[in-house]
Amino acid sequence: MAGYKDDIVMEITPQVLLKAYACGLFPMAESAEESGLFWLEPERRGVLPLADFHVPRRLRRTIRNDVFEIRISTDFQGIIDGCAAPRPGRQKTWINREIRHLYGELFEMGYCHTVEAWQDGALVGGLYGVSLNGAFFGESMFAFKTDASKVCLAHLVARLMAGGYALLDTQFVTDHLGTFGTIEVTQAEYNTLLTDALKLETDYYALSPHAGGEEVLAVLDNRKVR
């Protein structure tokens, strides 16, 4: 069960948010209509070990064939709108105005990044999260086309591997994330992983923003592109 903290009563700023991530906390809202936020510090945390990332065979073909045009950090508003959109099984979202504002500021500061799947000029899937030293904190993802968010996740993992990251925090483990190798760790184990990751110097753009599927698979497979 997640550990709930008190509602935020002080003014929260992007700097406060980054310090919270560095302490193992992240914010959520009860709903899009609620103005307040609360801190979460789960007793068990979802993490995706980068070296153990599993790409199903069918998805591998989709990545290799560049079915989607992948763009890096070009449309934060489109991504957060997509993540907040109603979907089957979830008609309401926790992404409220304050979340939009704070992560929009982090995006402008270079700490929040998006991975976007485009097709025929339209944004059809993607994800966003926060980058801090050697840790990447995944926040949310969406897909309007089959496999769009999965391809974005593969591109993200390759980017983190190429850039020297050590931790991909997924917050929780879902059946969807479990298929890619996400595991659950204790709070103490997570804090150790986080502490070690925050010591690293990394480069989110070590992998070109224009990297195609073959290059992404080469990074994931730890091999050279022909």
C-alpha positions in Angstrom: 0.0 0.0 0.0 1.2 3.5 -0.8 2.3 5.8 2.0 0.2 8.9 1.9 1.6 12.2 3.1 -0.3 15.3 4.1 -1.8 17.5 1.5 0.6 20.2 0.3 -0.1 23.4 2.1 3.0 25.3 1.1 3.6 26.7 -2.3 5.0 24.0 -4.5 7.6 25.0 -7.0 9.5 23.1 -9.6 12.5 23.2 -7.3 10.5 21.7 -4.4 9.3 19.0 -6.8 12.8 18.1 -7.8 13.9 17.9 -4.2 10.9 15.6 -3.5 11.9 13.3 -6.3 15.4 13.1 -4.9 13.9 12.0 -1.5 11.7 9.3 -3.1 8.4 11.2 -3.1 6.2 12.1 -6.0 2.9 14.1 -6.2 -0.6 13.2 -7.3 -4.0 14.7 -7.2 -7.3 13.1 -6.3 -8.8 14.1 -9.7 -8.5 16.7 -12.4 -11.1 18.9 -10.7 -9.2 19.0 -7.3 -6.7 21.8 -6.9 -4.6 20.2 -4.2 -1.8 17.7 -4.4 -0.5 15.1 -2.0 2.8 13.3 -1.7 3.2 9.6 -2.3 6.0 7.4 -1.0 4.9 3.8 -1.8 6.1 1.1 0.6 6.8 -1.0 -2.5 7.9 0.7 -5.7 7.9 -0.3 -9.3 11.2 -0.1 -11.2 12.2 -1.3 -14.6 15.8 -2.7 -14.6 17.2 -1.3 -17.8 19.4 -4.2 -18.6 16.5 -6.6 -18.2 14.1 -4.8 -20.5 12.1 -7.3 -22.5 10.9 -6.5 -26.0 8.2 -9.0 -27.3 8.9 -10.3 -30.8 6.0 -8.6 -32.5 6.8 -5.3 -30.9 10.4 -5.7 -32.0 9.2 -5.8 -35.6 7.1 -2.7 -35.1 10.1 -0.8 -33.7 12.5 -2.0 -36.5 10.0 -1.0 -39.2 9.6 2.5 -37.8 5.9 2.3 -37.9 5.8 5.5 -35.8 7.9 8.6 -36.1 9.4 9.1 -32.7 10.1 12.6 -31.5 11.8 13.6 -28.3 10.5 16.5 -26.2 8.7 18.5 -28.9 5.1 18.6 -27.7 4.6 18.6 -23.9 1.1 19.9 -24.1 0.0 17.2 -26.6 1.5 14.5 -24.4 -0.1 15.6 -21.1 -3.4 16.1 -22.9 -3.1 12.6 -24.2 -2.2 11.2 -20.8 -5.2 13.0 -19.2 -7.7 11.9 -21.9 -10.4 9.4 -20.9 -9.8 5.8 -21.9 -11.6 2.5 -21.6 -11.6 1.5 -17.9 -10.5 5.0 -16.7 -12.9 7.9 -17.3 -11.2 10.2 -14.8 -7.6 11.4 -14.5 -5.4 12.6 -11.6 -3.7 15.1 -13.9 -5.1 18.5 -12.7 -4.2 22.1 -13.4 -1.4 22.2 -10.9 0.3 19.0 -12.3 0.1 20.5 -15.8 1.6 23.8 -14.6 4.5 22.2 -12.5 5.6 19.7 -15.1 5.2 22.3 -17.9 7.7 24.4 -16.0 10.0 21.4 -15.5 9.8 20.8 -19.3 10.9 24.3 -20.0 13.7 23.9 -17.5 14.9 20.7 -19.2 14.1 18.3 -16.4 10.8 16.9 -17.8 11.0 15.0 -21.1 8.5 13.4 -23.5 8.8 10.6 -26.0 6.2 11.0 -28.7 4.8 8.7 -31.3 3.6 10.4 -34.5 1.8 9.0 -37.5 0.5 10.8 -40.5 1.2 14.1 -38.8 -0.8 13.3 -35.7 0.4 12.6 -32.1 -0.9 9.0 -31.4 0.9 8.0 -28.2 3.7 8.9 -25.8 4.9 9.3 -22.3 6.5 11.8 -20.0 8.7 11.8 -17.0 11.3 13.6 -15.0 15.1 13.2 -15.4 17.3 13.9 -12.5 21.0 12.8 -12.7 20.9 9.0 -13.3 17.3 8.5 -12.5 14.2 8.8 -14.7 10.8 9.0 -13.0 8.1 7.9 -15.4 4.8 9.7 -14.8 2.2 8.6 -17.4 1.8 7.2 -20.9 -1.0 6.9 -23.4 -1.8 5.3 -26.8 -4.4 6.2 -29.4 -2.9 3.6 -31.8 -1.9 0.0 -31.0 1.7 -0.3 -29.6 2.3 3.5 -29.8 3.2 3.8 -26.1 5.1 0.6 -26.1 7.4 1.8 -28.9 7.9 5.0 -26.9 8.8 3.0 -23.8 11.4 1.1 -25.8 12.9 4.3 -27.2 13.0 5.7 -23.7 14.8 2.7 -22.3 17.4 2.7 -25.1 17.9 6.5 -24.5 18.5 5.9 -20.8 20.9 3.1 -21.4 22.8 5.1 -24.0 22.9 8.1 -21.6 24.3 6.2 -18.6 21.2 6.1 -16.4 20.8 3.6 -13.7 17.1 3.8 -12.5 13.8 3.9 -14.3 11.1 4.5 -11.7 7.6 3.4 -12.8 6.1 4.1 -9.4 3.9 1.0 -9.5 3.8 -2.3 -11.2 1.0 -3.0 -13.6 0.3 -6.0 -15.8 1.2 -3.9 -18.8 4.6 -2.8 -17.4 5.2 -6.3 -16.0 5.5 -7.7 -19.6 8.6 -5.5 -20.1 10.4 -6.7 -17.0 9.1 -4.2 -14.3 9.6 -5.5 -10.8 8.6 -4.4 -7.3 11.2 -3.4 -4.7 10.9 -2.4 -1.1 11.1 1.2 0.0 14.6 0.6 1.4 15.8 -1.1 -1.8 14.4 1.8 -3.8 16.1 4.4 -1.7 19.4 2.6 -2.3 18.9 2.5 -6.0 17.9 6.2 -6.0 20.9 7.3 -3.9 23.3 5.5 -6.3 21.5 6.9 -9.4 21.6 10.5 -8.2 25.4 10.3 -8.0 25.7 9.7 -11.8 26.3 12.2 -14.5 24.2 11.4 -17.5 23.2 12.6 -21.0 19.6 12.2 -22.0 20.6 13.1 -25.6 23.5 10.7 -25.9 21.2 8.9 -28.3 20.2 11.1 -31.2 16.6 12.5 -31.0 16.3 11.2 -34.6 17.4 7.6 -33.7 15.4 5.1 -35.7 14.2 1.7 -34.6 17.3 -0.3 -35.7 19.5 2.0 -33.6 17.2 1.6 -30.6 17.2 -2.2 -30.9 21.0 -2.1 -31.2 21.2 -0.3 -27.9 18.7 -2.6 -26.2 20.6 -5.6 -27.5 24.0 -4.1 -26.7 25.3 -4.4 -30.2 26.5 -2.1 -33.0 24.4 -0.9 -35.8 25.6 -2.2 -39.2 
